[in-house]
Amino acid sequence: LTLMHYSRHIGGLITYEELGLTRHTVDRVLYLIPIVYSAIIFGIKGGMICLLLSLSILMPRALVVSESRTDAIIEVIGIAIVGLLVNGWFDTLQKERRRHQQTISTLERTQRQLLLDERRLAALNSISHNLSRILDLQQALDRALKEIVEVMNLDMALVFVLTKAGDELNLKAYYGISEEFADGVRWIGIGEGLNGRVAQTGQPLIVEDTAHDPRLTREIVAKERVAAQLIVPVKLRNKVTGTLAVGVRGQRRFASDEIEMLMAIGDEIGVALENNRLYREQLFMAEQL
């Protein structure tokens, strides 16, 4: 376009007088093509850059070379106005498109979150029901851990119970781990490692890289390729009675709602442990009578 605009001849084959235009007027109008194209492909920044480049090419001829300087300047100004309007129009369309896409994305995220919350609530109700109705505590815990792993998309889950002496944690139930790993963490002292720390502090603990965490005391955990972990206390009336640990073998960031859900399950397990203890005491007393 630039070569055409500044050359003396197009080739003698095309004339524009019938349209009331000169060949240089047509050249200037043709500059709208790259301006519009840039606005469509690259957005308002690309369109404005192309408009400024076009004006920097058109103005020297209009001011210096053109025999009809006034008409040429008016034509260039017209091209500038049309270019600005086109850029503004496409920018408005793109903003509307982005807002529309953001609205759709927000609705989709909300829908996914509602479905996920519904699944988690259903799982929490199911776990609570099973823990309160099944007299076989081991069966209830095994089923609860399986549901936790499935609904939270995890790889493993473990429940540790505090001994009567209160100085050790005993692995009571587990899901998704090897027997070697279970044997390696069967007993954990209070304050030892990650679960021992949670039992000591009574606060949940998130570990994003278990294998390289300085608080880790059992090499078997790294051997099991446990990466991210979330550990919450199992409580009864604000007293720690054990821990509930879940983990994955890859990268994972646990959200606040996942922590709250696991804390609620930990409380349900605490109630189940107490009910089981009372039930066993009643059986013992009945046998003595």
N, C-alpha and C positions, 0 to 999 in steps of 0.2 A: 504493500500500500504506500509506503514511504517513497519507494522508487517511482511508482506510478504518479504520486502526487507532485514530485519535484521534476519529473521528466517533461520535455517539451511536447512529446507526441505519445499517444497511446498506440498508434499503429495505423490510424486513418480509417479503421473499419467501423468504429462506434461513434455515433454522434448523439447528443442529448438535447439539442436545441428544440426538438419537437416537444419535449417535456418542460421546456422553459428553464432548463438547468445548463450550467456549464460543466465541463468535465471535471473541474476542480471542486465544484459543489458535490458532484457524485463521489469524488474521492473522499471528501470530508464525511459524507453520510456513511460511506463504507467503513469508516473507523468505528462506527457504533457496533459492528459485528464483534471484534475482539473485546470491546468493553462489555457487551452483554454476555459473551462467552465466559469472560473472567469472573463476572458477577455470579453466574450460575455455578461455575465449577469451584471457585475459590472463595466465594462469599464477598461481602462488601469491601473487605480490605483489598482483595485481588482486583475487584472491579474499579476501586478508586485509584489504585496504583496504575492500572492500565489506562484509566481516564487521564491521569496526570501525564503519563508518557505520551498519550495521543495529543494532548494539548501542547506539550512541549515540541512536538513535531509540526503541528498545524500552525501554531502562532508565528514562527519566523516567516513563513510564506505569506500569511495574511498581513503582517506588518511591513514586510520589506519587499517581497517579490511580486505580490499580486498587483495587477493593474487596476482592479476594483477593490481597493483596500477596505472601504467601508462595508461593502457587501461581504467580503471575506471575513472580516472581524465579526460581523453579525452572525454569519454561518457558524463560525467557530464557537461563538457564545451559545448559539442554539444547540450545537453538538454537546457542549458542556452541560447545559440545562437538561437535555434529554438523557445524557449519561448519568447525571445525578439522580434524576427521577427513576431511571431503570435500576440503579444501584439500591436506592431506597426501597423500591418495590420488592426486589428480590431479597433484600435484607429482612423486610417485614415478613415475607413468605417463609424464610428460613427460621425466623424467630418463632413464628406460629407453629411450624413443623416441629421445632425442638420442644416447644411447650406441650404440644400434643403428644410427642413421644415420651416426655417426662411424666405427663399425666398417666399415660398407659403403663409406663414402668412402675410408677408409684402404686397404681391400682393392682398390678400384678404382684408386686412385693407384698402389699397389704393382704391380698388374697392368699399368697403362699404362707405368710405369717399366721393368718387366721387358721388355715388348715393345719399348720404345724402346732399352733397353740391348742387346737381342738384335739389333735392326736396326743399331745403331751398331757392334756387334762384327762383324756380318756385313760391313758396309761397310768396316770397318778391315781385315778379312782380305782382302776383295776388292781393296782399294787396294794393300795390301802385296803380294798375289800379282801384280797387274798391273805394279806398279813393278819387281818383281824378274824378271819373265818377258819383258816386252816390250822388245825392243832399241831400238825407236824411242822415245826419251825424250820427245819432244814429244807423241806419241800417248798415252803413259802418263800424262803430267801432265794433259793435257786430259781424259782419262777420269777421273782421280782427282779433279780439281776439280769435275767434273759430279756425281760421286757424293757429294762433300762437301756441295755445295749442296742436293742432294735429301734426304739423310739428316738434315741439320741444319736443314732448312727455312730456307735462306738465299736471298739474292738474287744474291750475287756471291762470287767467290773468285779470288785472284791468287797467283802464285808469283814471287818475285824471287830472282835468283841473284847472289851476290857475284862481282865480276870478279877476275881473277888479281891485279891490283894491290891489291885489297882496299879500294879507296876509293870504289867505287860499286856500286849495286844495279841489275841489269838485269832488266826484266820478261820472264820466260821463258814464262809461260803464264797465261791468264786465262779466266774464264767469267762471263757475266752482265753484262758492261759494254760500253759503246760503244767504237768504234774511236777516237773523239776522246779519250775518257778514257784509253785504253791508250796513245795517243801522248803524252798529257800527263804520264804517269808512267813513261815508258819507261826513263828513267835517274834515279836518286835517289842523292844523295851520302850517305855514312855520317854519321849524326847528323842528317841533314836530315829533317824531317817525322816522321811516325809510324813508317813502315817503317825509315827510316834510324836512328831512335832504338832500335828493337828490335834491329837488326843491330849497333848499337854496344854495347848493354847485355847482349844475350843473354837478356833477360827478356821474357815475354809482356806484352802491353799491351791493356787494354780501354778503349775510348772509347765513351761513351754518346751523345755529341752531336758528331759529327765536324765539322760545319759551323762550330761556334762554339768549337772547341778551339784554344787559343792556339799549340799546337805544329804546327798545320796550315800548310804552306807553299805548297801548290798549290791555286789557286782552282778548278781543274777538278774537284777532289774534291767541293767544295760544289755545283758545277754539276751533277754526276752525282746529286745528292741522296742521297749516302751518309750515313746517320745513325749507327747503332751499328756498331762494328768490333771485331773480335778479331784481334790480330796476334801470331803466335808465331814464334820463331826456327827456322830450318832448320839442324840441327846434324849434324855428323859427328865422333864421338869428342870431344864437348863443345866443338867448335870451330864457330863460326857460319859457315855457307856460304850463307845466304840468309834469306828470310822467307816466311811463309805468312800471307796476310791474307784474312779473310772479313768480310762485312758485309751489312747489310740497309738498306732504304730507309725503315724505320719504327723504332719503339721496340723495344728488345730488351735483355734482361739475360742475359748468358752465365753459365751455371752452371759450377761447378768441374769437373764431369765432362766438359763440353764443352771446357773448356780442356785437360784431360788428354788427351782424344781427339785434339784438334788438335795438341798437342805430340807425341803418338805418331806422327801422320801426318807431321809435320814431320821427325821422325827418319827415317822411311821414305823421304821424299823426299831427305834428305841422303845416305842410302845409295845411292839410285838415281842421284843426280848423280855420286857417286864412282865407281860401277860404269860409268856412261856415259863418264866421263873415262878410266878405265882401258881400256875397250873401244876408245875412239878412239885412245889411245896405242898399243895393240897393233896396230890396223889400220895406223897410220902406220909403225910399225916393220916390219910385214910388207911394206908397199909399198916401203919403203927397201931391204929385202932382195931 
